[in-house]
Amino acid sequence: MQGRLDRTFFRRDVLEVAPGLLGKLLVMNDKSRGKAVYTITEIEAYRGGDDMACHASKGRTGRTEVMFGDGGHVYMYLIYGMYWMLNVVTSIEEVPQAVLIRALLEVSGPGRLTRLIGVDRSYNGEDLVTSPRIGIYESADGSIPSHTAGPRIGIDYAGEPWKSMPWRYVMNL
């Protein structure tokens, strides 16, 4: 395992960070579960206030506050009252962007993913650069693997052009 991603990696536009997360290693350190390493294989980009599929398009709220902070923090939210979604905040302060981690090599689906790795609301705002509980590391060779891009899933409510933006990236396995 190579080095942990630093703040500079996350302080870029979400459309640069998102495909760059493919193949990276999500490392969890839990007192009761121990250390676990997972490979990120699918993500979706959400690009701030103008992106009608992004939570920040509704403005700054208690829920979205972490998205308006510095890149490299965790943004967690609950859907359907039962599934936590793990997101990585990107860009700089006051530019709310985030990447939803949709799948790992070990599991597909963002709800199943968070259950597998054991994250919940307590991770909201966690700093991926310094946290002892969660971090993202370079893959063995540090390259961006071959991948495909397509529309994001489950955002028909956003309308066009947002529901058709090719901002979902899937690593070719």
C-alpha positions as CSV (number, residue, x, y, z in Angstrom):
1,M,0.0,0.0,0.0
2,Q,1.4,3.4,-1.0
3,G,0.9,6.7,0.8
4,R,-2.3,8.3,2.1
5,L,-3.9,10.9,-0.2
6,D,-3.2,14.4,1.0
7,R,-5.3,17.5,1.0
8,T,-4.0,18.6,-2.4
9,F,-5.6,15.6,-4.0
10,F,-9.0,16.5,-2.7
11,R,-8.8,20.2,-3.3
12,R,-9.5,19.8,-7.0
13,D,-12.7,19.9,-9.0
14,V,-14.9,16.9,-8.5
15,L,-14.6,15.9,-12.1
16,E,-10.9,15.5,-11.7
17,V,-11.0,13.8,-8.2
18,A,-13.8,11.4,-9.0
19,P,-12.1,9.2,-11.7
20,G,-8.9,9.5,-9.7
21,L,-10.5,7.7,-6.8
22,L,-11.0,4.5,-8.8
23,G,-8.5,1.9,-7.8
24,K,-7.6,3.8,-4.6
25,L,-7.6,1.9,-1.3
26,L,-10.2,2.7,1.4
27,V,-8.7,1.8,4.7
28,M,-10.8,1.3,7.8
29,N,-9.4,1.1,11.3
30,D,-12.1,0.1,13.8
31,K,-11.3,-0.9,17.4
32,S,-13.8,-3.8,17.3
33,R,-13.3,-4.9,13.7
34,G,-9.6,-4.2,13.2
35,K,-8.0,-2.9,10.0
36,A,-9.6,-3.6,6.6
37,V,-8.5,-2.5,3.1
38,Y,-11.0,-2.1,0.2
39,T,-10.5,-1.1,-3.4
40,I,-12.8,1.6,-4.8
41,T,-14.4,0.5,-8.1
42,E,-17.4,2.8,-8.7
43,I,-18.2,6.4,-7.9
44,E,-20.5,9.3,-8.8
45,A,-19.6,13.0,-9.0
46,Y,-21.9,15.8,-7.6
47,R,-20.8,19.2,-8.7
48,G,-22.1,21.9,-6.4
49,G,-25.0,24.3,-6.4
50,D,-25.6,24.3,-10.1
51,D,-25.9,20.5,-10.3
52,M,-29.6,19.9,-9.6
53,A,-28.7,16.3,-8.4
54,C,-26.3,17.6,-5.8
55,H,-27.6,18.3,-2.2
56,A,-25.9,21.7,-2.3
57,S,-28.3,22.8,-5.1
58,K,-30.8,23.4,-2.3
59,G,-28.4,25.7,-0.5
60,R,-26.4,25.5,2.7
61,T,-28.2,23.5,5.4
62,G,-27.2,21.6,8.6
63,R,-27.1,18.5,6.5
64,T,-24.9,19.9,3.7
65,E,-22.6,22.1,5.8
66,V,-19.7,19.7,5.5
67,M,-19.9,19.9,1.7
68,F,-19.1,23.7,2.0
69,G,-15.9,22.9,3.8
70,D,-12.4,22.0,2.7
71,G,-11.9,18.9,0.4
72,G,-10.9,15.7,2.0
73,H,-13.7,15.3,4.5
74,V,-16.5,12.7,4.7
75,Y,-20.1,13.7,4.0
76,M,-22.6,11.1,5.2
77,Y,-26.4,11.2,4.7
78,L,-29.2,8.8,5.2
79,I,-31.6,7.6,2.5
80,Y,-34.9,5.8,2.8
81,G,-34.4,6.1,6.6
82,M,-32.0,3.1,6.6
83,Y,-29.0,3.4,4.3
84,W,-26.0,5.7,5.0
85,M,-24.2,7.0,1.9
86,L,-20.4,7.6,2.0
87,N,-19.2,10.7,0.2
88,V,-15.9,12.4,-0.2
89,V,-15.9,16.2,-0.2
90,T,-13.8,17.7,-2.9
91,S,-12.7,21.2,-4.0
92,I,-12.1,24.2,-1.7
93,E,-14.1,25.9,1.0
94,E,-17.4,27.4,-0.2
95,V,-17.4,25.3,-3.4
96,P,-19.7,22.3,-2.4
97,Q,-18.7,19.2,-4.4
98,A,-18.7,15.6,-3.4
99,V,-18.1,12.0,-4.7
100,L,-20.4,9.2,-3.7
101,I,-18.6,5.9,-3.3
102,R,-21.0,3.4,-4.9
103,A,-18.9,0.2,-4.9
104,L,-15.8,-1.6,-3.7
105,L,-14.2,-4.6,-5.2
106,E,-15.8,-6.6,-2.4
107,V,-19.4,-5.2,-2.7
108,S,-21.7,-3.3,-5.1
109,G,-24.3,-0.7,-4.0
110,P,-23.7,2.3,-1.7
111,G,-26.0,1.0,1.1
112,R,-24.4,-2.5,1.2
113,L,-21.0,-0.8,1.1
114,T,-21.5,1.3,4.2
115,R,-22.9,-1.7,6.1
116,L,-19.9,-3.8,5.1
117,I,-17.4,-1.3,6.2
118,G,-19.4,-0.1,9.3
119,V,-19.7,3.6,8.7
120,D,-22.7,5.7,9.9
121,R,-23.5,9.3,10.9
122,S,-20.6,9.4,13.3
123,Y,-18.2,9.6,10.3
124,N,-19.8,12.8,9.0
125,G,-17.1,15.5,8.8
126,E,-14.3,13.0,9.5
127,D,-11.0,14.2,7.9
128,L,-9.7,11.6,5.4
129,V,-6.2,13.1,5.6
130,T,-5.8,12.7,9.4
131,S,-8.4,10.4,10.8
132,P,-7.2,7.3,12.5
133,R,-10.6,5.5,11.6
134,I,-10.8,6.1,7.8
135,G,-8.4,7.1,5.0
136,I,-7.8,6.7,1.3
137,Y,-4.5,5.5,0.0
138,E,-2.7,5.2,-3.4
139,S,-3.0,1.9,-5.1
140,A,0.2,-0.1,-5.7
141,D,1.1,1.7,-9.0
142,G,-0.8,5.0,-8.4
143,S,-2.3,5.0,-11.8
144,I,-6.0,5.6,-12.8
145,P,-7.3,2.3,-14.0
146,S,-9.3,1.8,-17.2
147,H,-12.9,2.8,-16.6
148,T,-16.1,3.8,-18.3
149,A,-18.3,6.8,-17.6
150,G,-22.1,7.0,-17.8
151,P,-25.1,8.7,-16.2
152,R,-25.6,8.7,-12.5
153,I,-28.1,6.4,-10.9
154,G,-31.4,7.3,-9.2
155,I,-31.5,11.0,-9.9
156,D,-34.4,11.4,-12.4
157,Y,-35.8,14.1,-10.1
158,A,-32.9,16.4,-11.2
159,G,-34.1,16.6,-14.8
160,E,-32.0,17.3,-17.8
161,P,-29.2,17.8,-18.4
162,W,-28.3,16.7,-14.9
163,K,-29.7,13.1,-15.0
164,S,-27.8,12.4,-18.2
165,M,-24.4,13.8,-17.2
166,P,-21.8,11.1,-17.6
167,W,-20.5,11.6,-14.0
168,R,-20.6,8.0,-12.9
169,Y,-17.3,6.2,-13.2
170,V,-16.9,2.4,-13.1
171,M,-13.6,0.7,-13.1
172,N,-13.2,-1.9,-15.8
173,L,-12.5,-5.2,-14.0
